[in-house]
Amino acid sequence: MKPIKLKTKIPALKGQISIPGDKSISHRSVMFGAIAYGTTKVTNFLMGNDCLSTISCFQKLGVNIIHQDGQVIIEGKGIDALTEPKDILDVGNSGTTIRLLMGILAGRSFHSTLIGDESIGKRPMTRVVNPLRSMGAAIDGRKEGEFTPLSLRGGNLQPIEYKLPVASAQVKSAILFAGLQAGGTTTVIEPQATRDHTERMIRRFGGEISVDNKKINVTGGQTLTGTNIHVPGDISSAAFFLVAGAIVPNSEIVLKHVGLNPTRTGIIDVMKAMGADIEIQINESEEFEPTGDIIIRTSQLKGTIIEGDLIPRLIDEIPVIALLATQAEGQTIIKDAHELKVKETNRIDTVVNELKKLGASIEATDDGMIIQGNPHLKGGQVSSHGDHRIGMMLAVAALISEKEVLLENPEAISVSYPSFFEHLDSLI
């Protein structure tokens, strides 16, 4: 696809939008629906490429799934009803799909092969492969299972106690899926708390799981039952409009029904610390996942330090937080974000290089970046590098850029937010 010309020098953003469904919850709703007994109906499902990859993989595993207009119906017959796929399971660009699916397949006695796109082929898989092997799954792949393609034959899993070497909700979730199939109690110990959608989903489908601080226990052999799920708006997608509303002059944006899971709201904490004019109206009736409306207005921002336990709560939002920091007074330092190096791109280097093209004062460090407030962004030609979050961050940066901005590979944005440009246009 040819580079597109982004909208620049926008005088104001005003209006209200409903953020698309949460990507993490959409993935998990299909996975749990597929291994449960009975019908699961999911509304406000994210029809992005990543989540459609999850649906496709489970259809190849023999699950009847119908999806249309943001609604998905999964006819689950229990995990034992999954069948050996006749074809390779292609996860596309989705790291969540491949890592969580490995946890499910680890307990299945049949053979399966997983592949993904070029980006997935570069992402480390041994962080999931090693604990699943220790539970009894046979897994092989390139570089001894470090990279795709991966070949699995599971079954007869033994429970483990596993201390995560890095804070990763994907690794945690893969082990919990395997633990649901193991003979006994599996324990996962986190170094820092990560998003807990899997734990909430187990309870939603009638299962039992205990969480004691950062120690999580799940017992195998449980029967899960299909349910109804309304997916809240994705705060990781809302983040781009939160930042846009804060940095574009004369702006006021209302974001409706956004997920406010406390393991995901690090960006709100950071924006408040930086002085953002942000207001949250909690939906008190929501039980499954906390939600609410967020109002963001043009803000006078100051630099801050982002580090430690806060990082897992905003890891996907760091690209757009870096942009936010360019419009703050003083210096912002981001630390302890090594995980950015193994996302869809090396997001530390990519964010720094692309924002520099627009005139930002930003430098990479080994575990993050240092940003000097410099509100005057210029134009230029930039690239998403096939990373949806980089693409959206650059589209927001263009809104305050003084000259023309061209974006290469804009199609990557459809991975998580197919209606992004439509929603942006509605505010201008």
GIRA-V995944 format. One record per backbone hydrogen bond with DSSP energy under -1.0 kcal/mol. CO is the residue of the C=O (numbers start at 1). NH is the residue of the N-H. E is the energy in kcal/mol with one decimal. If there is no record, write none. Layout:
CO NH E
CO NH E
This chain:
4 407 -2.8
13 252 -2.4
15 254 -2.3
17 256 -2.5
20 234 -2.6
22 26 -2.3
23 27 -2.5
24 28 -1.9
25 29 -2.3
26 30 -1.5
27 31 -2.0
28 32 -2.9
29 33 -1.9
30 34 -2.2
31 35 -1.2
32 36 -1.1
35 79 -1.0
36 78 -2.4
37 226 -2.9
38 76 -2.2
40 74 -2.8
41 229 -2.7
42 72 -2.7
43 231 -2.6
48 52 -2.1
49 53 -1.7
50 54 -1.3
51 55 -1.9
52 56 -2.4
53 57 -2.3
54 58 -2.0
55 59 -2.1
56 60 -1.9
58 63 -2.3
59 62 -1.6
61 83 -2.6
64 75 -2.7
66 73 -3.0
68 71 -1.8
70 45 -2.5
71 68 -2.5
72 42 -3.3
73 66 -2.5
74 40 -2.5
74 76 -1.0
76 38 -2.5
78 81 -1.5
79 82 -1.4
89 115 -2.4
91 94 -2.0
92 117 -3.1
94 98 -1.7
95 99 -2.2
96 100 -2.3
97 101 -2.2
98 102 -1.6
100 104 -1.4
101 105 -2.9
102 106 -1.8
104 107 -1.3
105 108 -1.7
106 155 -2.1
108 154 -2.1
112 152 -3.1
113 89 -3.0
114 150 -2.4
115 91 -2.8
117 121 -2.0
119 122 -1.5
120 123 -1.5
125 128 -1.8
125 129 -2.9
126 130 -2.6
128 132 -1.8
129 133 -2.7
130 134 -2.1
132 137 -2.1
133 136 -1.4
135 158 -2.7
138 153 -2.3
140 151 -3.3
142 146 -1.1
142 147 -2.2
146 125 -2.2
147 142 -1.2
150 114 -2.8
151 140 -2.4
152 112 -2.1
153 138 -2.6
157 183 -1.7
160 187 -2.9
162 189 -2.8
168 172 -2.3
169 173 -2.5
170 174 -2.2
171 175 -2.1
172 176 -2.1
173 177 -2.6
174 178 -2.0
175 179 -2.9
176 180 -1.7
178 181 -1.8
180 221 -2.1
182 184 -1.5
184 220 -2.5
186 218 -2.3
187 162 -3.0
188 216 -3.0
189 164 -2.6
196 200 -2.2
197 201 -2.4
198 202 -2.3
199 203 -1.5
200 204 -2.2
201 205 -2.0
202 207 -2.9
203 206 -1.9
205 225 -2.7
210 217 -2.7
212 215 -2.0
214 190 -2.7
215 212 -3.2
216 188 -2.6
217 210 -2.3
218 186 -3.0
224 37 -2.4
227 41 -1.4
229 43 -2.6
232 22 -2.6
233 259 -3.2
234 238 -2.5
235 239 -1.6
237 240 -1.1
238 242 -2.3
239 243 -2.4
240 244 -1.9
241 245 -2.6
242 246 -1.4
243 247 -1.9
244 248 -2.3
246 299 -2.5
251 298 -1.7
252 15 -1.5
253 296 -2.4
254 17 -2.3
255 294 -2.4
257 233 -3.0
258 292 -1.4
261 264 -2.7
265 269 -1.6
266 270 -2.5
267 271 -2.6
268 272 -2.4
269 273 -2.2
270 274 -1.8
271 276 -3.0
272 275 -1.4
274 302 -1.9
276 278 -1.4
277 297 -2.2
279 295 -3.1
281 293 -2.3
283 286 -1.1
290 260 -3.6
291 283 -2.9
292 258 -3.2
293 281 -2.9
294 255 -3.1
295 279 -2.7
296 253 -2.5
301 329 -2.4
304 333 -2.0
306 335 -2.9
307 310 -1.4
308 311 -1.7
311 314 -1.9
313 266 -1.5
314 317 -1.3
317 321 -2.2
318 322 -2.5
319 323 -1.3
320 324 -2.3
321 325 -2.4
322 326 -1.1
324 327 -1.4
325 328 -1.4
326 374 -2.7
329 303 -2.7
330 373 -2.5
332 371 -3.0
333 306 -3.1
334 369 -1.3
337 340 -1.9
338 341 -2.1
339 342 -1.5
340 347 -2.7
345 343 -1.0
345 347 -1.6
346 350 -2.6
347 351 -1.9
348 352 -2.0
349 353 -2.8
350 354 -2.5
351 355 -2.5
352 356 -2.0
353 357 -1.3
355 360 -2.3
356 359 -1.8
358 378 -3.3
361 372 -2.9
363 370 -2.5
367 337 -3.1
368 365 -2.4
369 334 -2.8
370 363 -2.4
371 332 -2.7
375 377 -1.2
377 402 -2.3
380 406 -2.2
382 408 -2.8
384 387 -1.9
387 391 -2.3
388 392 -2.2
389 393 -2.0
390 394 -2.2
391 395 -1.7
392 396 -2.0
393 397 -2.3
394 398 -2.0
397 400 -1.3
398 401 -1.4
399 10 -2.4
404 380 -2.1
405 6 -2.8
406 382 -3.1
407 4 -2.2
408 384 -2.0
409 412 -1.3
410 413 -1.8
411 414 -1.5
412 415 -1.8
413 416 -1.2
413 417 -2.3
414 49 -1.4
415 50 -1.3
417 420 -1.9
419 423 -2.6
420 424 -2.5
421 425 -2.6
422 426 -1.5
424 427 -1.4
427 14 -2.5
